[in-house]
């Protein structure tokens, strides 16, 4: 049984490396057409993300549904909901133990802290920001992942310029119902391989 599970996960990882035109070659969230990372960086980040997802699924299959992961230049971003505080700590520990991890930022919340009304409001806030970024010609909207939890917007992504970063943060602050904007936006010039 264990051999079949390992074989299934291996096949899942291999097949999920093949992207479609709607989500980019190396995963969802950042399109290769606009991604300022080198192809090598994208592959490294994709491998780290798949490795972390496989380890999360081996720990608890529910994590594949309730936990979102994003890796940018070796920086791991986590969001989603868990039942217990101990689970949150376990997931953060797994992320830090991922080979190549440079930093881990968590937006994971405990399920009891939110309700249906808050979840609907959070979804509306996320949609409003995504829409605003799509229509702003100065922003490459495909370079950002947005997650809203109890009125706090978490923005993960890569900005081409500092002005673009400021525009994204200001758009988020304008949305009604936003309690706090927590950006984790990396500038292209700060990407590790661009510093060499």
Residue frames as a rotation matrix with the C-alpha (Angstrom) as fourth column:
UNK 1
0.571 0.821 0.000 0.00
0.821 -0.571 0.000 0.00
0.000 0.000 -1.000 0.00
UNK 2
0.453 -0.474 -0.755 2.81
0.182 -0.780 0.598 2.38
-0.873 -0.408 -0.267 0.91
UNK 3
-0.617 -0.709 0.342 4.53
0.441 0.050 0.896 1.73
-0.652 0.704 0.282 -2.44
UNK 4
-0.139 0.659 0.740 1.34
0.971 -0.054 0.231 2.62
0.192 0.751 -0.632 -4.30
UNK 5
0.769 0.412 -0.488 0.96
0.548 -0.819 0.171 5.86
-0.329 -0.399 -0.856 -2.35
UNK 6
-0.013 -0.873 -0.487 4.54
0.075 -0.487 0.870 6.90
-0.997 -0.026 0.072 -3.12
UNK 7
-0.686 -0.198 0.700 4.06
0.662 0.230 0.714 5.96
-0.302 0.953 -0.027 -6.80
UNK 8
0.317 0.894 0.318 0.80
0.941 -0.338 0.011 7.96
0.117 0.296 -0.948 -6.93
UNK 9
0.692 -0.103 -0.714 2.45
0.253 -0.892 0.374 11.03
-0.676 -0.440 -0.591 -5.36
UNK 10
-0.417 -0.909 -0.016 5.40
0.222 -0.118 0.968 10.76
-0.882 0.400 0.251 -7.73
UNK 11
-0.485 0.322 0.813 3.07
0.874 0.135 0.467 10.60
0.041 0.937 -0.347 -10.75
UNK 12
0.627 0.753 -0.202 1.01
0.771 -0.636 0.026 13.50
-0.109 -0.172 -0.979 -9.35
UNK 13
0.315 -0.596 -0.739 4.12
0.118 -0.748 0.653 15.64
-0.942 -0.293 -0.165 -8.98
UNK 14
-0.696 -0.623 0.356 5.34
0.394 0.083 0.916 14.83
-0.600 0.778 0.187 -12.49
UNK 15
-0.245 0.670 0.701 2.00
0.945 0.002 0.327 15.49
0.218 0.742 -0.633 -14.16
UNK 16
0.702 0.555 -0.446 1.42
0.657 -0.747 0.105 18.69
-0.275 -0.366 -0.889 -12.24
UNK 17
-0.240 -0.848 -0.473 4.67
0.348 -0.530 0.773 20.13
-0.906 0.021 0.422 -13.61
UNK 18
-0.756 0.060 0.652 3.00
0.645 -0.109 0.757 20.40
0.117 0.992 0.044 -17.01
UNK 19
-0.603 0.498 -0.623 1.06
0.094 -0.731 -0.675 23.65
-0.792 -0.466 0.394 -17.06
UNK 20
0.115 0.659 0.743 -1.68
0.974 0.071 -0.214 25.00
-0.194 0.749 -0.634 -19.24
UNK 21
-0.444 -0.345 0.827 -1.79
0.660 -0.750 0.042 28.28
0.605 0.565 0.561 -21.09
UNK 22
0.468 0.735 0.490 -4.19
0.186 -0.624 0.759 29.80
0.864 -0.264 -0.428 -18.56
UNK 23
0.996 -0.054 -0.076 -1.97
0.068 -0.137 0.988 29.40
-0.064 -0.989 -0.132 -15.50
UNK 24
0.431 -0.898 -0.084 1.56
-0.902 -0.427 -0.060 29.52
0.018 0.102 -0.995 -16.89
UNK 25
0.233 -0.424 -0.875 4.15
-0.446 0.754 -0.483 26.86
0.864 0.503 -0.013 -17.41
UNK 26
-0.616 -0.649 -0.447 5.29
0.109 0.491 -0.864 26.36
0.781 -0.581 -0.231 -13.83
UNK 27
-0.599 0.461 -0.655 2.12
0.797 0.272 -0.539 26.74
-0.070 -0.845 -0.530 -11.77
UNK 28
0.338 0.853 0.398 -0.71
0.812 -0.478 0.335 29.06
0.476 0.210 -0.854 -11.00
UNK 29
0.623 0.047 -0.781 -0.52
0.611 -0.653 0.448 32.63
-0.489 -0.756 -0.435 -9.85
UNK 30
0.114 -0.654 -0.748 2.46
-0.370 -0.727 0.578 33.88
-0.922 0.211 -0.325 -11.81
UNK 31
0.941 0.272 0.199 2.35
0.093 0.358 -0.929 33.63
-0.324 0.893 0.312 -15.59
UNK 32
0.136 -0.955 0.264 5.62
0.765 0.271 0.585 32.82
-0.630 0.122 0.767 -17.32
UNK 33
0.250 0.008 0.968 4.90
0.853 -0.475 -0.216 35.53
0.459 0.880 -0.125 -19.91
UNK 34
0.608 0.050 0.792 5.15
-0.138 -0.976 0.167 38.25
0.782 -0.211 -0.587 -17.24
UNK 35
0.933 -0.238 -0.268 7.23
0.340 0.347 0.874 36.51
-0.115 -0.907 0.405 -14.59
UNK 36
0.727 -0.683 0.072 10.44
-0.608 -0.689 -0.395 38.50
0.319 0.244 -0.916 -14.03
UNK 37
0.380 -0.603 0.701 12.21
-0.460 0.535 0.709 35.48
-0.803 -0.592 -0.074 -12.49
UNK 38
-0.461 -0.575 -0.676 14.61
-0.887 0.279 0.368 33.53
-0.023 0.769 -0.639 -14.66
UNK 39
0.377 0.578 -0.723 13.43
-0.604 0.746 0.281 30.14
0.702 0.331 0.631 -15.91
UNK 40
-0.402 -0.628 -0.666 15.92
0.168 0.665 -0.728 28.53
0.900 -0.404 -0.162 -13.51
UNK 41
-0.925 0.110 0.364 14.42
-0.377 -0.391 -0.840 30.41
0.050 -0.914 0.404 -10.56
UNK 42
-0.002 0.997 -0.082 10.92
-0.987 0.011 0.158 29.40
0.158 0.082 0.984 -11.62
UNK 43
0.234 0.025 -0.972 11.94
-0.219 0.975 -0.028 25.74
0.947 0.219 0.234 -11.82
UNK 44
-0.778 -0.575 -0.254 13.67
0.148 0.225 -0.963 25.88
0.611 -0.787 -0.089 -8.41
UNK 45
-0.719 0.570 0.398 10.60
-0.687 -0.492 -0.535 27.52
-0.109 -0.658 0.745 -6.85
UNK 46
0.224 0.834 -0.505 8.28
-0.863 0.411 0.295 25.01
0.454 0.369 0.811 -8.52
UNK 47
-0.125 -0.365 -0.922 10.32
0.071 0.924 -0.376 22.07
0.990 -0.112 -0.090 -7.21
UNK 48
-0.969 -0.228 0.100 10.30
-0.060 -0.174 -0.983 23.54
0.241 -0.958 0.154 -3.69
UNK 49
-0.368 0.909 0.196 6.54
-0.928 -0.349 -0.129 24.07
-0.049 -0.230 0.972 -3.85
UNK 50
0.329 0.474 -0.817 5.87
-0.568 0.790 0.231 20.50
0.755 0.388 0.529 -5.09
UNK 51
-0.518 -0.606 -0.604 8.19
0.184 0.611 -0.770 19.11
0.836 -0.509 -0.205 -2.40
UNK 52
-0.927 0.198 0.320 6.37
-0.375 -0.417 -0.828 21.04
-0.030 -0.887 0.461 0.33
UNK 53
-0.015 0.986 -0.167 2.94
-0.986 0.013 0.165 20.00
0.165 0.167 0.972 -1.01
UNK 54
0.107 -0.008 -0.994 3.98
-0.209 0.977 -0.030 16.34
0.972 0.211 0.103 -1.06
UNK 55
-0.812 -0.477 -0.337 5.22
0.231 0.266 -0.936 16.54
0.536 -0.837 -0.106 2.54
UNK 56
-0.687 0.647 0.332 2.03
-0.718 -0.531 -0.450 18.31
-0.115 -0.547 0.829 3.65
UNK 57
0.212 0.821 -0.529 -0.12
-0.843 0.428 0.326 15.63
0.495 0.377 0.783 2.01
UNK 58
-0.199 -0.358 -0.912 1.87
0.129 0.913 -0.386 12.86
0.971 -0.195 -0.136 3.71
UNK 59
-0.985 -0.145 0.095 1.32
-0.058 -0.242 -0.969 14.61
0.163 -0.959 0.230 7.06
UNK 60
-0.384 0.923 -0.013 -2.42
0.276 0.101 -0.956 15.15
-0.881 -0.371 -0.293 6.53
UNK 61
-0.578 0.159 0.800 -4.33
0.816 0.144 0.560 14.96
-0.026 0.977 -0.213 3.23
UNK 62
0.512 0.830 -0.224 -6.67
0.831 -0.544 -0.118 17.78
-0.220 -0.125 -0.967 4.37
UNK 63
0.019 -0.590 -0.807 -3.78
0.252 -0.778 0.575 20.22
-0.968 -0.214 0.134 4.07
UNK 64
-0.789 -0.289 0.542 -3.93
0.567 -0.005 0.823 19.95
-0.235 0.957 0.168 0.27
UNK 65
0.007 0.900 0.435 -7.43
0.877 -0.214 0.429 21.43
0.480 0.379 -0.791 0.41
UNK 66
0.802 0.494 -0.337 -7.15
0.595 -0.611 0.522 23.95
0.052 -0.619 -0.784 3.24
UNK 67
0.310 -0.773 -0.553 -3.55
0.241 -0.499 0.832 25.21
-0.920 -0.391 0.032 2.92
UNK 68
0.971 -0.073 0.229 -2.28
0.198 -0.292 -0.936 27.37
0.135 0.954 -0.269 0.05
UNK 69
0.283 -0.938 -0.198 1.44
0.490 -0.036 0.871 27.54
-0.825 -0.344 0.449 -0.63
UNK 70
0.972 -0.121 0.202 3.42
0.123 -0.472 -0.873 29.87
0.201 0.873 -0.444 -2.86
UNK 71
0.321 -0.932 -0.166 7.18
0.657 0.094 0.748 29.95
-0.682 -0.349 0.643 -3.36
UNK 72
0.947 -0.106 0.304 8.90
0.153 -0.683 -0.714 33.03
0.283 0.722 -0.631 -4.81
UNK 73
0.282 -0.934 0.217 12.70
-0.418 -0.323 -0.849 33.12
0.863 0.149 -0.482 -4.99
UNK 74
-0.494 -0.492 -0.716 12.95
0.308 0.671 -0.674 30.61
0.813 -0.554 -0.180 -2.13
UNK 75
-0.877 0.310 0.367 10.53
-0.479 -0.507 -0.717 32.59
-0.036 -0.804 0.593 0.06
UNK 76
-0.721 0.634 -0.280 7.60
0.523 0.763 0.380 30.42
0.454 0.128 -0.882 1.15
UNK 77
-0.721 0.602 0.344 4.18
-0.676 -0.721 -0.155 31.98
0.154 -0.344 0.926 1.71
UNK 78
-0.835 0.461 -0.300 1.48
0.497 0.866 -0.053 29.99
0.235 -0.193 -0.953 3.53
UNK 79
-0.667 0.703 0.247 -2.21
-0.743 -0.652 -0.150 30.79
0.056 -0.284 0.957 3.87
UNK 80
-0.313 0.648 -0.694 -5.40
-0.067 0.714 0.697 28.94
0.947 0.265 -0.180 4.73
UNK 81
0.176 0.502 0.847 -7.17
-0.922 -0.217 0.321 27.56
0.345 -0.837 0.424 7.79
UNK 82
-0.580 -0.324 -0.748 -6.49
-0.020 0.923 -0.385 24.77
0.815 -0.209 -0.541 10.28
UNK 83
0.441 0.829 -0.344 -8.41
0.274 0.240 0.931 23.38
0.855 -0.505 -0.121 13.27
UNK 84
0.836 -0.187 -0.516 -5.75
0.534 0.063 0.843 23.70
-0.125 -0.980 0.153 15.99
UNK 85
0.802 -0.586 -0.119 -2.82
-0.579 -0.810 0.092 26.06
-0.150 -0.005 -0.989 16.73
UNK 86
0.134 -0.778 0.613 -0.48
-0.236 0.576 0.783 23.04
-0.962 -0.250 -0.107 16.88
UNK 87
0.467 0.101 0.878 -1.29
0.739 0.501 -0.451 22.25
-0.486 0.859 0.159 13.24
UNK 88
0.990 -0.101 0.095 -0.26
-0.039 -0.860 -0.509 25.76
0.133 0.500 -0.856 12.24
UNK 89
0.438 -0.877 0.197 3.10
-0.748 -0.234 0.622 25.34
-0.499 -0.419 -0.758 13.98
UNK 90
0.147 -0.332 0.932 3.60
0.225 0.929 0.295 21.92
-0.963 0.166 0.211 12.37
UNK 91
0.753 0.206 0.625 2.97
0.644 -0.030 -0.765 23.35
-0.139 0.978 -0.155 8.87
UNK 92
0.879 -0.476 0.021 5.35
-0.469 -0.872 -0.139 26.27
0.085 0.112 -0.990 9.44
UNK 93
0.215 -0.814 0.540 8.01
-0.503 0.382 0.776 23.80
-0.837 -0.438 -0.327 10.65
UNK 94
0.333 -0.038 0.942 7.55
0.616 0.765 -0.187 21.69
-0.714 0.643 0.278 7.50
UNK 95
0.957 0.049 0.284 7.94
0.253 -0.614 -0.747 24.82
0.138 0.788 -0.601 5.37
UNK 96
0.630 -0.770 0.104 11.18
-0.747 -0.563 0.352 25.82
-0.213 -0.300 -0.930 7.12
UNK 97
0.073 -0.604 0.794 12.53
-0.202 0.770 0.605 22.28
-0.977 -0.205 -0.066 6.64
UNK 98
0.895 0.255 0.367 11.98
0.303 0.258 -0.917 22.50
-0.329 0.932 0.154 2.86
UNK 99
-0.030 -0.987 0.160 15.37
0.816 0.068 0.573 22.41
-0.577 0.148 0.803 1.11
UNK 100
-0.548 -0.310 0.776 16.25
0.756 -0.581 0.302 25.86
0.358 0.752 0.553 -0.23
UNK 101
0.562 0.827 -0.026 13.81
0.745 -0.492 0.451 27.82
0.360 -0.273 -0.892 1.95
UNK 102
-0.516 -0.715 0.472 15.06
0.455 -0.696 -0.556 31.38
0.726 -0.072 0.684 2.54
UNK 103
-0.899 0.320 0.298 12.08
-0.432 -0.549 -0.715 32.58
-0.065 -0.772 0.632 4.60
UNK 104
-0.588 0.791 -0.169 8.58
0.702 0.603 0.379 31.46
0.401 0.104 -0.910 5.62
UNK 105
-0.889 0.421 0.183 5.64
-0.458 -0.831 -0.315 33.83
0.019 -0.364 0.931 6.04
UNK 106
-0.785 0.602 -0.145 2.37
0.608 0.794 0.006 32.52
0.119 -0.084 -0.989 7.38
UNK 107
-0.683 0.704 0.193 -1.19
-0.693 -0.709 0.133 33.80
0.230 -0.042 0.972 6.99
UNK 108
-0.514 0.475 -0.714 -2.70
0.272 0.880 0.389 30.59
0.813 0.005 -0.582 8.38
UNK 109
-0.409 0.466 0.785 -5.64
-0.833 -0.541 -0.113 31.11
0.372 -0.700 0.609 10.74
UNK 110
-0.969 0.189 0.161 -7.47
0.063 0.814 -0.578 28.86
-0.240 -0.550 -0.800 13.18
UNK 111
-0.669 0.724 0.166 -10.95
0.421 0.186 0.888 27.86
0.612 0.664 -0.429 11.90
UNK 112
-0.013 0.721 -0.693 -12.85
1.000 0.027 0.009 28.83
0.026 -0.693 -0.721 15.05
UNK 113
-0.530 -0.297 -0.794 -11.71
0.446 -0.894 0.037 32.44
-0.721 -0.334 0.607 14.59
UNK 114
-0.914 0.206 -0.350 -13.77
-0.402 -0.577 0.711 32.95
-0.056 0.791 0.610 11.41
UNK 115
-0.260 0.882 0.393 -17.42
0.149 0.439 -0.886 32.49
-0.954 -0.172 -0.245 10.39
UNK 116
-0.041 0.301 0.953 -19.45
0.945 0.321 -0.060 32.34
-0.324 0.898 -0.298 7.16
UNK 117
0.898 0.431 -0.091 -20.14
0.393 -0.878 -0.274 36.10
-0.198 0.210 -0.957 7.11
UNK 118
0.408 -0.835 -0.369 -16.45
-0.397 -0.527 0.752 36.92
-0.822 -0.160 -0.546 7.46
UNK 119
-0.355 -0.542 0.761 -15.52
0.408 0.643 0.648 34.36
-0.841 0.541 -0.007 4.81
UNK 120
0.369 0.579 0.727 -17.96
0.919 -0.113 -0.377 35.91
-0.137 0.807 -0.574 2.31
UNK 121
0.945 -0.060 -0.322 -16.67
-0.039 -0.997 0.071 39.40
-0.325 -0.055 -0.944 3.09
UNK 122
0.057 -0.997 0.050 -13.07
-0.206 0.037 0.978 38.21
-0.977 -0.066 -0.204 2.66
UNK 123
-0.200 -0.066 0.978 -13.88
0.803 0.561 0.202 36.68
-0.561 0.825 -0.059 -0.73
UNK 124
0.776 0.555 0.300 -15.46
0.630 -0.653 -0.422 39.97
-0.038 0.516 -0.856 -1.85
UNK 125
0.699 -0.597 -0.393 -12.39
-0.327 -0.756 0.567 41.97
-0.636 -0.268 -0.724 -0.75
UNK 126
-0.247 -0.819 0.518 -10.06
0.163 0.492 0.855 39.57
-0.955 0.296 0.012 -2.61
UNK 127
0.085 0.379 0.921 -12.17
0.956 0.230 -0.183 39.80
-0.281 0.896 -0.343 -5.77
UNK 128
0.945 0.292 -0.144 -12.27
0.258 -0.941 -0.218 43.59
-0.200 0.169 -0.965 -5.64
UNK 129
0.340 -0.895 -0.288 -8.48
-0.415 -0.418 0.809 43.86
-0.844 -0.156 -0.513 -5.37
UNK 130
-0.338 -0.449 0.827 -7.85
0.489 0.667 0.562 41.30
-0.804 0.594 -0.006 -8.12
UNK 131
0.455 0.615 0.645 -10.24
0.879 -0.195 -0.434 43.19
-0.142 0.764 -0.629 -10.42
UNK 132
0.908 -0.143 -0.394 -8.61
-0.097 -0.986 0.135 46.54
-0.408 -0.084 -0.909 -9.64
UNK 133
-0.024 -0.999 0.049 -5.16
-0.251 0.053 0.966 45.14
-0.968 0.011 -0.252 -10.44
UNK 134
-0.136 0.037 0.990 -6.33
0.801 0.592 0.088 43.58
-0.583 0.805 -0.111 -13.72
UNK 135
0.681 0.533 0.502 -7.64
0.729 -0.556 -0.399 46.94
0.066 0.637 -0.768 -14.95
UNK 136
0.748 -0.505 -0.432 -4.58
-0.240 -0.811 0.533 48.93
-0.619 -0.295 -0.728 -13.85
UNK 137
0.937 -0.347 -0.044 -2.21
0.037 0.225 -0.974 49.11
0.347 0.911 0.223 -16.84
UNK 138
0.262 -0.888 0.377 0.78
-0.795 -0.420 -0.437 49.91
0.547 -0.185 -0.817 -14.59
UNK 139
-0.084 -0.203 0.975 0.48
-0.841 0.540 0.040 46.58
-0.535 -0.817 -0.216 -12.75
UNK 140
-0.489 -0.083 -0.868 1.20
-0.571 0.783 0.247 43.04
0.660 0.616 -0.430 -13.95
UNK 141
0.210 0.725 0.656 -1.74
-0.971 0.080 0.223 41.48
0.109 -0.684 0.721 -12.07
UNK 142
0.778 0.115 -0.617 -0.66
-0.206 0.976 -0.077 37.91
0.593 0.187 0.783 -12.89
UNK 143
-0.231 -0.959 -0.165 2.45
0.005 0.169 -0.986 38.39
0.973 -0.228 -0.035 -10.72
UNK 144
-0.654 0.032 0.756 0.38
-0.709 -0.373 -0.598 38.55
0.263 -0.927 0.267 -7.51
UNK 145
-0.382 0.583 -0.717 -1.42
0.526 0.775 0.350 36.10
0.760 -0.244 -0.603 -5.24
UNK 146
-0.559 0.297 0.774 -4.00
-0.613 -0.777 -0.145 37.64
0.558 -0.556 0.616 -2.92
UNK 147
-0.322 0.477 -0.818 -5.56
0.617 0.761 0.201 36.09
0.718 -0.440 -0.539 0.15
UNK 148
-0.350 0.287 0.892 -7.90
-0.581 -0.813 0.034 37.82
0.735 -0.506 0.451 2.60
UNK 149
-0.274 0.222 -0.936 -8.45
0.645 0.764 -0.008 36.46
0.713 -0.606 -0.353 6.10
UNK 150
0.215 0.547 -0.809 -10.74
0.965 -0.245 0.091 38.25
-0.148 -0.800 -0.581 8.58
UNK 151
0.947 0.307 -0.092 -10.38
0.281 -0.933 -0.223 41.57
-0.154 0.186 -0.970 6.77
UNK 152
0.249 -0.932 -0.264 -6.60
-0.356 -0.342 0.870 41.39
-0.901 -0.123 -0.417 6.45
UNK 153
0.972 0.038 -0.231 -5.29
-0.233 0.225 -0.946 41.29
0.016 0.974 0.228 2.87
UNK 154
0.201 -0.925 0.321 -2.13
0.000 0.328 0.945 39.26
-0.980 -0.190 0.066 2.32
UNK 155
0.912 0.036 -0.408 -0.44
-0.392 -0.208 -0.896 40.14
-0.117 0.977 -0.175 -0.98
UNK 156
0.199 -0.851 0.485 2.31
0.140 0.515 0.846 37.84
-0.970 -0.101 0.222 -2.27
UNK 157
0.873 0.154 0.463 4.15
0.455 0.087 -0.886 38.59
-0.177 0.984 0.006 -5.50
UNK 158
-0.259 -0.964 0.055 6.89
0.836 -0.195 0.514 40.21
-0.485 0.179 0.856 -7.52
UNK 159
0.773 0.453 -0.444 6.82
0.223 -0.849 -0.479 43.90
-0.594 0.271 -0.758 -8.50
UNK 160
0.474 -0.595 0.649 8.74
0.806 -0.004 -0.592 45.17
0.355 0.804 0.478 -11.51
UNK 161
-0.385 -0.556 0.737 9.29
0.180 -0.828 -0.531 48.59
0.905 -0.071 0.419 -9.87
UNK 162
-0.877 0.043 -0.478 8.85
0.470 -0.127 -0.874 50.21
-0.098 -0.991 0.091 -6.48
UNK 163
-0.746 0.645 -0.163 6.06
-0.660 -0.749 0.054 52.36
-0.087 0.147 0.985 -7.97
UNK 164
-0.250 0.656 -0.712 4.14
-0.374 0.613 0.696 49.20
0.893 0.440 0.092 -8.96
UNK 165
-0.591 -0.038 -0.806 4.51
0.626 0.608 -0.488 47.88
0.508 -0.793 -0.336 -5.41
UNK 166
-0.937 0.220 -0.272 3.10
0.029 -0.726 -0.687 51.14
-0.349 -0.651 0.674 -4.00
UNK 167
-0.546 0.771 -0.329 0.17
-0.760 -0.291 0.581 51.08
0.352 0.567 0.745 -6.46
UNK 168
-0.283 0.414 -0.865 -0.79
0.120 0.910 0.397 47.53
0.952 0.009 -0.307 -5.40
UNK 169
-0.712 -0.035 -0.702 -0.64
0.694 0.117 -0.710 48.40
0.107 -0.993 -0.058 -1.69
UNK 170
-0.900 0.375 -0.220 -2.63
-0.307 -0.907 -0.289 51.62
-0.308 -0.192 0.932 -2.19
UNK 171
-0.427 0.770 -0.475 -5.33
-0.550 0.196 0.812 49.79
0.718 0.607 0.340 -4.19
UNK 172
-0.367 0.240 -0.899 -5.68
0.554 0.833 -0.004 47.32
0.747 -0.499 -0.439 -1.32
UNK 173
-0.860 -0.029 -0.510 -6.00
0.469 -0.440 -0.766 50.11
-0.202 -0.898 0.392 1.27
UNK 174
-0.833 0.543 -0.107 -8.84
-0.544 -0.768 0.338 51.75
0.102 0.339 0.935 -0.72
UNK 175
-0.472 0.675 -0.567 -11.15
0.047 0.662 0.748 48.72
0.880 0.326 -0.344 -0.46
UNK 176
0.025 0.610 0.792 -14.01
-0.866 -0.383 0.323 49.04
0.500 -0.694 0.518 2.00
UNK 177
0.908 0.413 0.063 -13.79
-0.371 0.727 0.577 46.61
0.193 -0.548 0.814 4.92
UNK 178
0.334 -0.868 -0.368 -10.02
0.349 0.476 -0.807 46.14
0.875 0.142 0.462 4.83
UNK 179
0.985 0.004 -0.174 -8.58
0.171 -0.218 0.961 46.14
-0.034 -0.976 -0.216 8.34
UNK 180
0.322 -0.943 -0.081 -4.93
-0.374 -0.206 0.904 45.70
-0.870 -0.260 -0.419 7.41
UNK 181
0.902 -0.176 -0.394 -2.76
-0.345 0.255 -0.903 45.24
0.259 0.951 0.169 4.32
UNK 182
0.448 -0.768 0.458 0.13
-0.286 0.362 0.887 42.80
-0.847 -0.529 -0.057 4.77
UNK 183
0.833 -0.140 -0.536 2.33
-0.538 0.027 -0.843 42.89
0.133 0.990 -0.053 1.66
UNK 184
0.244 -0.822 0.515 5.03
0.038 0.539 0.842 40.34
-0.969 -0.186 0.163 0.91
UNK 185
0.987 0.128 0.097 6.05
0.115 -0.143 -0.983 41.85
-0.112 0.981 -0.155 -2.41
UNK 186
0.145 -0.986 0.081 9.56
0.538 0.147 0.830 41.24
-0.830 -0.076 0.552 -3.70
UNK 187
0.601 -0.053 -0.798 11.10
-0.559 -0.741 -0.372 43.72
-0.571 0.669 -0.475 -6.14
UNK 188
0.967 -0.249 -0.050 12.75
0.113 0.600 -0.792 42.28
0.227 0.760 0.609 -9.26
UNK 189
0.311 -0.913 0.263 16.04
-0.467 -0.388 -0.794 43.93
0.828 0.124 -0.547 -8.28
UNK 190
0.000 -0.268 0.963 15.92
-0.996 0.083 0.023 42.10
-0.086 -0.960 -0.267 -4.91
UNK 191
0.943 0.294 -0.158 15.60
-0.316 0.939 -0.134 38.61
0.109 0.177 0.978 -6.40
UNK 192
0.637 -0.718 0.282 18.56
-0.080 0.302 0.950 36.55
-0.767 -0.627 0.135 -5.18
UNK 193
0.206 -0.597 0.775 20.00
0.845 0.509 0.167 35.70
-0.494 0.621 0.609 -8.58
UNK 194
0.691 0.062 0.720 19.76
0.508 -0.750 -0.423 39.29
0.514 0.658 -0.550 -9.76
UNK 195
0.938 -0.337 0.076 22.10
-0.287 -0.639 0.714 40.33
-0.192 -0.691 -0.696 -6.93
UNK 196
0.482 -0.792 0.375 25.03
0.555 0.607 0.568 38.26
-0.678 -0.066 0.732 -8.22
